[in-house]
Amino acid sequence: MREAASQTASQTAPHTASRPTLRFDGRALDYAELAGAASALAARIEGAGRVALWATPELETCVGAMAALLAGVPAVPLNPRTGGRELAHILADSSPSTVLAAPGVQLPGALATLPVTQIDADARATGPLPPEPAAGSPALIVYTSGTTGPPKGVVIPRRAIAVTLDGLADAWQWTADDVLVHALPLFHVHGLILGVLGPLRRGGGVRHLGRFSPEAVAGELAGGGSMLFGVPTMYHRLAEAVESEAAAGGQRPLAAALAGARLLVSGSAALPVHDQERLARATGRHVIERYGMTETLMNTSVRLDGPQLRPGSVGPPLPGVELRLVDEGDEPLSTPEEEAVGEIQVRGPNLFTAYLNRPDATRAAFAEGGWFRTGDMATRDADGSVRIVGRKATDLIKSGGYKIGAGEIENVLLEHPGVAEAAVTGEPDQDLGERVVAWIVPADAARPPGAAALADHVSAQLSPHKRPRTVRFLRELPRNDMGKIMKRELGA
């Protein structure tokens, strides 16, 4: 993994040494400065078993992550918004020797007994680095969201990070000339691995917005940014904003900035087709989707050098990733995949090595032959590209003998003018087994669309058995920090 940190080491290439690489809220480090700060911190933590990283959206978090990589010490990124009980569980489970944090940060009581190592972004050090650890040694331990129990620590090896970032570079033609714009949190795969380590591995730059806003996106893209990473809720707000620009008339700075970007990428959840199409109409740009998860990093992506796929496609597998669809008995689908829904299983060097301290959970996660059970349901087009239907546990509805994916119903509901947001779940039904339930945030709370009108809207575009049998209206949908809808809370 030393290659991913090579721009921070003493062998920094001359043409990138003084190029601004990281910029947060007006503060910036070039490659030489980042090399000095990360190397100084690496010397302080060398030999530590594990370190926790208080992952605030600022320069110090990036310095801390790079220092841990350089020192060969596994880092445990911590979400600053995590509650006390969950944070205590993560600390007890991972047993870090210290927590890396920016100076002046107020840490919660759960961290009171842990030594604090302050990250000094102004420190400078040079000299030899520790030997490069083995490719299979742990780089990060990222904790899952814990929707079905206490969060599990996913041990991500150095090899997996390198393979994923190189696969994405191949698919996206990602180079040192690219400057990435994003506002993603730095405690997760999307913001930290793709959003920080990705540009550093290529030798490019990162401009972090701190807090997302369409105005900030427009300013950074217009000021030299070439790529934008976001989650669906961000692209929904961008779609709303570009339409408001068009309705107001006059100049359209956001639409122009998005149109001028080389690459727009959405991830962490499915991008609704409705928002994809709205952005395409306003900017002429197609937002690329990719598919991954904490345990696998990235599995598939739409390719820049490939055909423009239908909205909703997450593309073919990345180089080195094997992917198959299986039935409930872990048997590969025997029917044509474009006509059948199956669970995605993957294997390859992009996979995690274990759930920390959970050997039983690790064994249960794999089918025979080393195939990881993702729990995601999908179809596969004739060209090999994958279309995610939803999570097996929450998005696959078995109704009247049919297997129904929640995602396609949600996309159709979002096309209704009276719907601002939509989620679809299944509920027990004595006759059907499960019935389709639509959870709707209306565009006008005072005049929500009728349940019958929504059912007819779905029936007109999809098969009749996919229509919602029950419609419930909400002020907002519950979402986590990455913008994913928390459907288990809807059921509760």
N, C-alpha and C positions, 0 to 999 in steps of 0.2 A: 504493500500500500504506500510505500515511500514515494512512488510516482505521483500519487494524488496530492502529496504534500511537497512535491519537489520545488514548486515555486516559492515555498517558504524557507527552503534550506539554503545553505551557503552557495550552492551551485545555481542560483537564480540566473536565468538567461538575461544577457545584457539588455535586450530590447524590451523586456518586461519589468526590469528591476525598479524603475521609477514610475511605472504606470499605476495609477490609482486602481486598486483591486477591490477594496471593501469600502463602502460608504454607507454610513448610518446617520441620519439626522444631522447632516452637515459635517460630521467627523469622518475622516478617511485615513486609510493606511495604504501605502503602495507595497509592492512585493518585498522590497528590501526591508521596510519597516515591519511588515508582518513576519518576515523571516527572523528578524532580531527579537521581536516580542515573543513569538512562539518558541524559539530556541531557548530564551531565558527561562520561560516557564517550564519547558520540558526538562531542563536541568534540575529544577526544584522538585519535580514530581517523579523523576526517574526512579524506578524500583518500587513504586507504590503498587499495591495489588489492584485496586480499582479506585477511580475518583468519580465523584458526582459533579455534574456541571449544571449550575443554576442558569437555565437557558433563557435569559432575558433577550429581547431583540436589540442587541447592541454589539459593538465591535468586540468587547471582551469575551462574549460567548464564542465568537469565531476563533479568537486567539486561543481560548481554552481548548476547543475541539482540536485545533491544529497541533497544539502542544502535546495533547494526549497521544495523537497519532505519531508524532515525532518521537515521543518517549516510549512508545510501545505499551502504553497503559490503557486498559479498557475504560471508557468513559460512560457514565450513566446520565444522559440528559434528563433534567427535571423540569416539569411544567410548573412555572411559577403560580399558576392558578389551581394547582392540585390541592384538594382538601387535606386537612391534618391527618385523618385516619388513613387515607390512601397513601399519603406521603410517608407516613411512619411504616407502612407495610413495605413500600419500595426500599426504604433505607435498611430495614431489618433483613430483607431478602437479598439485597445486593452487597451489603456490608462495605461501603466505600470507606477509605481511610481519611479522606478529606473532601470538602466541597469547594470547587472552584467558583468564584463569584467576582463580579465587578466591585470595585471599591464603593462603599457607601450604600450598597444594596441592603435593604431590611429583609433578613431571612426569618422564616416562621419558626415557631417554637419547636417543631419537630426536628429541626436541625441544630438545636441548641447544644447538644452534646458532641457534635461533630466539628473537628478542627476546620477552620476556614483558610483557604489559600487565596489571597487576593490576586486577581489577574491585572497585571500592569501592562496596558497597551503601549506605554511609552518606553518600556524596558528594551534594551538592545543587547544581544549576545551573539557571538560568532564562535566557531570552533566545530570539532567533529561531533556528529550525531551518534546516538546509540546504534548498534547493529540493527538492520532491518529484521523484524520478527518474521516468523513463518507466515505464509499466505493464509493458512487456516486459523491463525491465532485471533482472538477476539479484538475487535476495534471498538464496538459500541454495544451497550446493552440497553435496548429501547423497550419500554414497558407498554404493553397493549392497553386498550381502553378499559378492560375489565368489565365488559357488558354481561358476561356469564359467570362472574366470580371475581376474586381478587386479581389485579393486573399481573400478567406473567412477563418476566424479563426475557426478551428475545435476544439471544446472543448472536450478533452479526459479525462474521469474520471479515478481515481485511480483504480477502479475495472477492467476497460478494460485492463490496462497494466498488472495487476496481472494475469488475466484470459489468456491473450495471451501468456505471458511468461511461465506459467505453462502448457499450451497446447502444446507449442513447446518443452518444456522439456520432456513431455510425448511422443511426436512423435519422437524426436531425441535422447532420452536417455541421455539428457544433465545433467551433474553432476558437483560437485565442483572440480573434477579432470581435467576438460576441460580448456584449454587456447585458447581464441579466437583471431585470427589474422584478421585484416581488415584495410581498408583505406577509410572508408565511411565518408561522411560529418556528422557532429553532430547536424545539424539543422532539421533533418527529422526523421521519424519513424525508418527507417532501421538502421541508424548509432547510434542514441541516445537510442531508446527504446530497439531494439533487440541487438545492438552492444555494449552497455554499461550497461544498466539496466538489460539485460538478464544475462550476466555473474555474476553481483553482486547479483542477486536474487538466483543464484545457489551457490555462494561462490567461483567462479572460477576467472580466470584472463583475462585481455584484453591487447593485444599488438597492438597498433595503429601505422600504418606505416607512417603516416603523408602524404606522397605522394605515390601513388601506383606505383609499378614496379614489374615485374616478379622476379627480383633478390632479392628484399626485401621480397617478399612472400616466396621464396625458403629459405632464411636465417632464417626467423622467424619460419616457419614450421619445418625446420630441427633442430632448437634450442629449441624445446619443445612445439610449437603450435600444437593443436590437431584439431582445427576447422578453416575454412576459410569462411567468408562472403564476397560476392561481387555482382556486377551488371554485366549484360551481356557484356558490353564493356570490363570489366576487364577479364572475362573468355575468350573473343575473343583474347585478347592479350596473355593470358596464353596459349591458343591453338596454336597461331602462334609461341610462344617461345618454346614450347615443340617439335614442329615439326622442328624448326630450330636446336634445340639440336640434334635431331635424325639425321638430314641431315649432321651435322658437325662431327658425330661420337665421340667416346671417352665417357667421363663421362657425365651423364645427371642429374645434381643436381636438376633442377626444377621438372622433371618428378618423381624423387625419393621422393622429398619432398611432392608433391601432392599425390603420391601413399601412403605415410606414414601417411597422415592426417586421422583422424577418420571421419570427416564430411566436405564436400564441399557443400556450399549452395549458390544458386543464387536467386536474387529477384529484385524487383522494376520494372522489365519489363520481357517480355518473353525471355528465353534463346534460341537462334536459335538451332534447332536440329543438324545442321551441326557442330557447335562448341561443343555441347554435345558429339557427336559421335567421334570427333577428340580427345577430352580429354580422353574419355573412351579407345580409341585404344592405346593412348600413356601411360596412367597411370593405366589402369584397374579399375579406379574409376568412379562412376556415380555421377554427380552433382545433388544434390537434389534441387527441386524447390518448392516454397511455394507461396501462393497468398494472398495478402492483399492490403489495401489502407489506407490512412490517417484516413478516417471516421470509418473504421471497425477494424483497426489493422490487425491481421492475421486471415484469414478465413479457409484456407486449407493448408495442407502440405503432401508431400510424407513422409511416415513413415519408420524409420529404421527397425522396426520389421514387416513390411508388405512386400508384393511382390514387386519385381523390376518392376516398371511401365514403359510404353513406354515413350521415350523422348517426352517432351512437356506436360506431365501430371503434374498438380500441386497437385495431391493427393486428398484424401477425406477430408471432413470438420474436423476441430479440435474439441476436446471435448467441448460441450456446445454451438457450433455454428450450427444453423439451416440454410440450404441452399436449394434453389429451383430455377428452371429455369422457366421463364414465357414468354408468348407471348406479343404482343404490347398492349394488353388490361389488363395486369397484371394478366392474368389467367395462372395457372400452365400448362405446356405442357401436352397435352393429348397423343401425339405420343411417342414411346420409345425415351428416352432422348439421347441415343447414336446415334440416327439418325437425331436429330433435334437440331437447334441452338436456344437458348433462352437467355434472359437477366438474369444474376445472381441477385437474391435478398437474403439477409441474415438478420437474427435477432439473438440476444443473448446478453450476458453481455459484449461482446467485442466491442459493438458499442459506438460511440461518443454520447454526450447528446444533442448538438445543434451546429449550426453555430452562432458564437458570433454576437450578435446584428442583426441577420437575421432570425426572426421568420418565415417569408414567405418562405425563402429558406429551412429552416428546415422542415416545413410541406410538401413542395413539394418533398423533398427527400425520403419520406416514403409512401409506399402503405398501404392500409387497413390491419390491423392486426399487425402493427409495423415492416413490412418488409422494409428494406433499399434498395433503387434502386441503385445498384452499377454502372450501365451504361456499365458494361462489358458483353460481349457475350461469350457463351460457349456451349459445349456439355458435356454430362455426360456419362461415360462408365458404363457398367453393374455392375462393382464392386463399383460404387459410386464415383470414382475418376473424377476430373474435368479437362477439357481441354479448355483453354482459346482460343477463336477465335480472340478477339480484342475488342476495344472500340466501343460501339454502334454508337457514333457520328463520328468516323473517320475510323474505321476498318471494319465495316459491309457495304458491297457493294451490292446493289440490281440491278442486271443486267439481263435483259431478263427474268424476272420472278423468278430468282434464288437469294437466299441469300448466299453471298460468304464472307468468312472470309479472311481478308488480311493476317493473320499470316501463314496459310498453304502455300500460294503462296510464301511468303517471304522465308520460309524454303526451298522450292524447288529451288528458284532462287539462294540461297546461296550455293547450291550444284554444281552449274555450275562453272567450273574452271575459267571462265573469270569474275566472280563477287566477289568483295571484301565485299561490303555492299549492302543491298537492303531494300527498303520500298515500300509498295503497298498502293495506295489510289484509290478512285473512283472519276470520274469526270462526269458531266452531259453529256448525249448522247441522241440525238433526237430519235434514234431508240431503244436503249437498256434501256433507263432510266438512267443508269450509265454504264460507261465502266471502265475496270480495267486498271490502270496506274502503271507502274513500274518505280521507281526511283533507278538508279543504280550507285554505285561507282565502276568503273571497276578495276580489279586486275592490269591491264596494261593500263594506261591512253592513251598511244599512239596506242593501239590496242583494243578498246572496242569490246565486242561481238555484233553481229548484232541483231537488234530487232526481226527479223524473227526466228533466232536461239534460242533466249530466249523464244519466244512464243511457239516454237515447243518443247523446253525442258520442259516447264510447261505442255503442252498438253499431253506429253508422260507419265507423272506421275499422273496428276490430270484430271478431266473432262475438255473437250475442252472449255466449257464456262468460265473456270477460267483463261484462257490464257490472258496475257497482250495485250491489243489492242494498247497501246501507251507505248513507252519506252523513258525515259529521263535520260541523264547522268549528274552526278554531281561530283565535286571534293571531297565533303564530305556531310554527312547528318547532318542536324541541330539537336543537342541534348541538353538536359538540364543538370543540375548539377548531376542528378542521372543516366545519360546515356540514358534516354528515347528519342526516336526520336520524334521531335516536328512536327507532320504531318500537323498541321495547317499552319506552315510556308512553307511547300512544296506547299500547295495549293495556298498560296499567291504569 
